[in-house]
Amino acid sequence: MAIHKLFIDDFEEADYQLIAIHTPLENYRVAYFINQNLPVLLHRNKKDILIGSEKQKTGFPNFIFEDNKKEIFWTLIENKKEVSLPQKSKIINLFNEEQEFSNMVYFLPEFKTVDFFLKIEGDEDQIILNNIVIKLNTIDLITTVYAVDKSRIKSKNNLIF
């Protein structure tokens, strides 16, 4: 009996582009400004993207738009999420209360300085990445926008949703 093995590299050739966005804006305002400057209508997805282990999963808010004519799927993903973890104090004190510790969780941990990612799935011939980057850079409160080199992404499994 023959054994067939599948390697993760076989699935690595996905048709998507990734744009990094640096901004202090809230997620809904970033989506609004993208809608104003690009021919998209991003709206809040009801389901968050869950990342993490079985013990602790973190939901990342995202905004989506599906262009059925061009067959392009747009997703705006927040990269940083602060998670509060209640822990009982080992020190006995007068009030014996739980303390909360917050921890920052990242959608793509190798890009900790990035605030948002814009993932564009579809035919690369229809996606003119330089024009999208130029239009996003014209938004006043967005500091920096650039295309992410796919070879620098270590946690590619997070982009499969």
C-alpha positions as CSV (number, residue, x, y, z in Angstrom):
1,M,0.0,0.0,0.0
2,A,1.4,3.4,-1.0
3,I,1.7,6.2,1.5
4,H,1.0,9.7,0.2
5,K,2.4,12.6,2.2
6,L,1.2,16.2,1.9
7,F,3.5,19.0,2.9
8,I,2.5,22.5,4.0
9,D,4.6,23.9,1.2
10,D,2.2,22.4,-1.3
11,F,-0.5,24.8,-0.1
12,E,1.7,27.8,0.2
13,E,1.0,29.2,-3.2
14,A,-2.2,31.1,-2.3
15,D,-3.4,33.9,-4.4
16,Y,-3.4,36.7,-1.9
17,Q,-1.6,40.0,-1.3
18,L,-0.9,41.4,2.1
19,I,-0.7,45.1,3.0
20,A,0.5,46.4,6.4
21,I,-1.1,49.5,7.8
22,H,0.3,51.6,10.7
23,T,-2.3,53.9,12.3
24,P,-3.6,55.0,15.7
25,L,-7.2,54.8,14.4
26,E,-9.9,52.4,15.6
27,N,-10.8,49.5,13.3
28,Y,-14.1,50.9,12.2
29,R,-12.5,54.2,11.2
30,V,-9.8,52.5,9.2
31,A,-12.5,50.5,7.4
32,Y,-14.5,53.7,6.7
33,F,-11.4,55.5,5.3
34,I,-10.5,52.5,3.1
35,N,-14.1,52.5,1.8
36,Q,-13.8,56.2,1.0
37,N,-10.5,55.8,-0.9
38,L,-10.9,52.4,-2.6
39,P,-13.7,50.8,-4.6
40,V,-14.7,48.5,-1.7
41,L,-17.5,48.4,0.9
42,L,-15.9,46.8,3.9
43,H,-18.3,45.8,6.6
44,R,-17.8,44.2,10.0
45,N,-17.8,40.4,9.9
46,K,-19.9,38.8,12.6
47,K,-17.4,36.1,13.2
48,D,-14.0,37.0,14.6
49,I,-10.9,35.2,13.4
50,L,-9.8,32.8,16.2
51,I,-6.1,32.4,16.8
52,G,-4.4,30.5,19.6
53,S,-4.2,27.2,21.4
54,E,-7.1,25.1,22.5
55,K,-6.8,26.4,26.0
56,Q,-6.9,30.1,25.0
57,K,-8.2,31.4,21.7
58,T,-8.2,35.1,20.9
59,G,-10.8,36.6,18.5
60,F,-9.5,39.2,16.1
61,P,-12.1,41.6,14.6
62,N,-12.2,41.8,10.9
63,F,-14.0,43.6,8.1
64,I,-14.8,41.9,4.8
65,F,-15.9,42.8,1.2
66,E,-16.5,40.3,-1.6
67,D,-16.3,41.7,-5.1
68,N,-18.2,39.1,-7.1
69,K,-17.6,40.7,-10.5
70,K,-13.8,40.6,-10.2
71,E,-13.7,37.6,-7.8
72,I,-11.6,39.5,-5.3
73,F,-12.1,39.0,-1.5
74,W,-10.9,41.8,0.8
75,T,-10.3,41.4,4.6
76,L,-9.1,44.1,7.0
77,I,-7.7,42.4,10.1
78,E,-6.6,44.0,13.4
79,N,-3.1,42.8,14.3
80,K,-3.1,43.7,18.0
81,K,-5.5,42.5,20.7
82,E,-5.2,43.1,24.4
83,V,-6.4,40.2,26.4
84,S,-7.2,40.4,30.2
85,L,-6.5,37.3,32.2
86,P,-7.9,37.1,35.7
87,Q,-5.5,35.4,38.2
88,K,-5.8,34.7,41.8
89,S,-3.0,36.3,43.8
90,K,-0.7,33.9,45.6
91,I,-0.2,36.5,48.2
92,I,-2.8,36.5,50.9
93,N,-4.0,40.1,51.5
94,L,-6.9,41.7,53.3
95,F,-9.3,41.6,50.4
96,N,-8.2,38.2,48.8
97,E,-9.4,39.4,45.4
98,E,-8.4,38.4,41.9
99,Q,-6.1,40.5,39.9
100,E,-6.3,41.0,36.1
101,F,-3.2,40.9,34.0
102,S,-3.3,42.1,30.5
103,N,-1.3,40.6,27.7
104,M,-0.9,41.7,24.0
105,V,-1.7,39.0,21.4
106,Y,-0.7,39.5,17.8
107,F,-2.4,38.1,14.6
108,L,1.0,37.9,12.9
109,P,3.5,38.0,15.8
110,E,6.5,38.6,13.5
111,F,5.0,42.1,12.7
112,K,4.4,43.5,16.1
113,T,4.5,47.1,15.0
114,V,1.8,46.7,12.4
115,D,-1.7,47.8,13.5
116,F,-3.8,46.3,10.7
117,F,-3.4,44.0,7.7
118,L,-5.4,44.2,4.5
119,K,-5.5,40.8,2.9
120,I,-6.6,40.8,-0.8
121,E,-7.4,37.4,-2.3
122,G,-7.8,36.9,-6.0
123,D,-6.1,37.0,-9.3
124,E,-2.9,38.9,-9.1
125,D,-3.4,40.4,-12.5
126,Q,-6.5,42.2,-11.3
127,I,-4.9,43.5,-8.1
128,I,-2.7,46.5,-8.7
129,L,-0.9,46.5,-5.4
130,N,1.1,49.7,-5.9
131,N,-2.1,51.8,-6.7
132,I,-3.8,50.4,-3.6
133,V,-0.7,51.3,-1.4
134,I,-0.5,54.8,-2.9
135,K,-4.3,55.5,-2.3
136,L,-4.0,54.3,1.3
137,N,-1.0,56.5,1.9
138,T,-3.1,59.5,1.1
139,I,-5.3,59.0,4.1
140,D,-4.2,61.6,6.7
141,L,-4.3,59.6,9.9
142,I,-2.6,56.5,8.4
143,T,1.1,56.7,9.1
144,T,2.6,54.1,6.8
145,V,1.3,51.5,4.3
146,Y,3.4,48.9,2.5
147,A,3.1,45.6,0.8
148,V,4.3,42.7,3.0
149,D,6.8,40.2,1.4
150,K,5.1,36.8,1.8
151,S,8.5,35.1,2.5
152,R,8.8,37.1,5.7
153,I,5.6,35.7,7.1
154,K,6.3,32.9,9.6
155,S,2.8,32.3,10.9
156,K,1.1,31.7,7.5
157,N,-1.5,29.4,9.1
158,N,-3.1,32.5,10.7
159,L,-3.9,33.8,7.3
160,I,-6.0,30.7,6.5
161,F,-9.6,31.4,7.6
